[in-house]
Amino acid sequence: MRIRPLIITVQSILVSVFASGCFSTTAPGEQLGNSAGSAAARCITPEESARMADQVLQLLNLERAERNLAPLSMDIQLTAIAEKYACTMITEKFFGHSDPATGDGPSARAIAGKYAFYAVGENLAAGPETAADVMAAWMESDAHRAIILDPTWQHVGIAVRSGGDYSTYWVQEFGDPANY
């Protein structure tokens, strides 16, 4: 199982990246199954993906409620970004916050997905098969728990996709929207 957190904060034109607490069963930045001539893996939307994402949202908001934090609302733009990125990791056979082919990270994906933000954050996991398992793994990690419980966030996008070397991939995209 692999999980990774990342927070991106935009202040004026400066982008600051804070990443910590990443742990995995393979070396950081290691690409998965990346051999010359290998066929791209298939990204599959599980039949129950909407229900699984909703379960993650419910569990996430329960954790926040226990600490008197405002609940997060599901955002369609962040969800689309999360879904696309989960498939990118599967088909391109990597696991990490930056796409090795483009160098794009969460902030570039949010901009491309037309999500205007003051800050975005991201949690990744690969391997857990249920919403309860992935939330337990994220909450056991100081860095992931800090992102989930950050009072900055108002929105979240959640995706679960199947395929690739880890079978099940989870992406949480958090957002503090820019209000114009």
Secondary structure as UniProt FT lines:
FT   STRAND          2..11
FT   TURN            12..13
FT   STRAND          14..18
FT   TURN            28..29
FT   TURN            36..37
FT   TURN            47..48
FT   HELIX           49..65
FT   TURN            66..68
FT   STRAND          73..74
FT   HELIX           76..92
FT   TURN            100..102
FT   HELIX           106..112
FT   TURN            113..114
FT   STRAND          117..126
FT   HELIX           131..140
FT   HELIX           142..148
FT   TURN            151..152
FT   STRAND          155..163
FT   TURN            164..166
FT   STRAND          167..177
//
